[in-house]
């Protein structure tokens, strides 16, 4: 039975991007179900019909329903161990899980000030001290991963995996808001943007025409 992934707008929905990218980059077959966000009660009720949380993304695997990006990725890692979404080494895997959870629960200032919007013209904004701290911490994480595991491949832990999927929307945020980054961080961003699945999501997001005013104020 084909997996189903319920997602929101590719232009805006950073949370949808994470499991979508994990699936597509891993070559896992799935059916995409798109529900536009903030378009009225009908679409809200449609999302609720898939998930009691009333949010995207939601993964449906037969009679199993999983919502929340990180929970979906964890489920996929168990369901498709051959995809190797988490590193095989226990210490490396623990580190990958820790930074993925940090991304999942943290960086609120950066999220609030630099919302994902692929259509937005590339230009900088003045970031708060908290957002600047978020940027510095993300750069620290990426640089540390590349220094530790760069000999194994171009992604955070060598091969593409769950941690890359969790941080993928930040690549767009750094690019869209013209945030200055260190050379090693820029190289990692270029690696992510060259990933075919990442490019496919980006192309589809740029092709969308639905505008959500609340996300167009920055």
N, C-alpha and C positions, 0 to 999 in steps of 0.2 A: 504494500500500500504506500502510495507516494506521500511524503511529508507535505504539510501545508504550513506556510509562514505568512501570517497576517502582519502587514506593515502599513505605515503611514507614508506621507509624502517624502520622496527621496531627496527633495531639495532641503527639507527642514528636519526630518526625523533622524536624529543621530542615534537614538536607541534602536530604531529599526535597522540601521546600517550595520550594527555590530553582528548580530546573528546571521543576517543576510550575507555578509562578507565571509563569515566563517563557513557557511554552507557552500557558497559559490566557489570560493578559493580552494576549498577542499574537494570539490568535484562531487558533492553529495546532491543527488537529485531531489528537487522539491518544487512544489507549486506555489507561486506567489499570489497572495490575495491582497489587493490594495484597497484600503479604506481611507479616503481623504479626511484630514484632520480639521476640526473647527469649522465644519460646514453646516452644522445644524443637528437637530435631535435625531434625525433618521440615521445619519452615519454614526452618531454616538451609540444608538441602540444596536446598530450592526456590530460595532466593536464589542459591546456587552454580550452579544450573542455568541461571541467566540471566547471571551474571557470575563470572569467576574470582576476583575480589576478595572475593566473598562479602559484599558490602555493598550497600545501597541509597543513592541511586537508580541505576538502569541504564536507558539508552535503547536501544531496539531499532528499527532502521530497515532492514527487510529482512534482508540478510545482514550488516549493520553493527551492532556492539554498542559502545556508549560508556558507560563508568561514570565516576563522579566528577562532582559538581555543576557545577564550573566547566568541565570538559571538555565536558559535555553542552551547556551554554549556548554555548560556542564553536562546537560543531558546529551547533547550531541557527542561530546567526548566519550561518554559511556556507551552510547548507541553505536558509534562508529570509531572504535579504537584505532582502526587502520588509518584514520585521518591524522592521528597524532597531534591533536589540537593542544595538548599539554606536553611539555618535554618528558622524556622517559626517565631521566635522572631525577631522583626524589628531591634532592636539594634544589635543583634547577626548577623543578615543577612547583615546589613550595614558593620559590621566589616569583615565578610567573603568576601563581594564584594570588600572592600578596599584592603585587602591583595592579593586577586586574581588579581586585576588590577595592583597592585604593582609588582607582579610576571610577569604579562603580559608585562609590559613596562620597567621594571628595571633589575638590576643585570647583566648589559652588560659585565662587566669584567669577572665575573664567567662564563657566557655563552661562551665568547671568548676563555678563557684559559682552560676550562674544558668541551669540547664538549661531547655530549652524544655518547658513543660508548660502547655497551655492551660487545663486543669482547675484548676490551682493557684489558691487564693484570692489576690487581689491584696493583697500586703503586702510591706513592705521587709525586707531582711536586712542584716546588717553585712558590707560588702564589704571584702576585703583591699586593701592599698595597690596591688597589681598590678591588681586588677579595677577599682579607681577610676581608675587610669591608662588602662586600656582604655576605660572609659566616656568619659573626657575626650577621648581620641583620636578615638573614633567621633563624638562631638559636633563636634569640630574638622573632621572630614571632611565631615559633613553640612552644617554651617554654611558652610564654604568653597564647597561645591558650590552651595548655594542662593544665596549672594552672587554667584557667578560666572554662574550659568545660570538664576537664578530668573525672569529676564525672558522666558525661552523656555517656561516651563511650571512646574508644581508639584512635579515629581520632581527627582531629583538632577541630571540633565542636561537638564531641561526636560520631555521626554516620558518615559514609562516605558521602562526599558531593563534591560540585564543587571545593572548596578550596583545598581539598586533590588531586583532579585530576589536578589542575593547578600546584601544587608543586611536583607532582609525579616524573617528570624527575630529579628533584634536588636530590631525594633519590638515584637515580642511579649515579649522578655525585659525591655526597659525598662518596658513596661506591667505585666507580671505581677509584677515585683519592685519596683514603685513607685519607680523610679529617678528622681530629680529631674533635669530637663533644662531647657535654655534655651528661651525662647519659640519661636525659629525651629526648633529641633529638634522641639518638641512639634507645631508646625504641620506639619512634614514627616511625623511619625508619624500625624497625623490624615488627611493625604492618602493615605498608604499604607493605613490601616485602612478608608478609604472606597472604595478600589479594589475593584470587584466581585469580581475573582478572589481577592484577599486575604480579603475577607469570606466568600467561598464556602469557602475552605480552613479558615478559623476556625470557621465553623458546622459543617462536617463533623468537625473535630477535637473540638469540644465534644460532638458526638453520639456519639463513640466511648465504649465502656464498658470496653475492655480496660485494665487497670491494670498498669503495670510498676513493681514495688516499688522497684527500684534508682533510679528517677527521682522517687520520691515522698518523698525524705528531706529535702528543703529546704523 
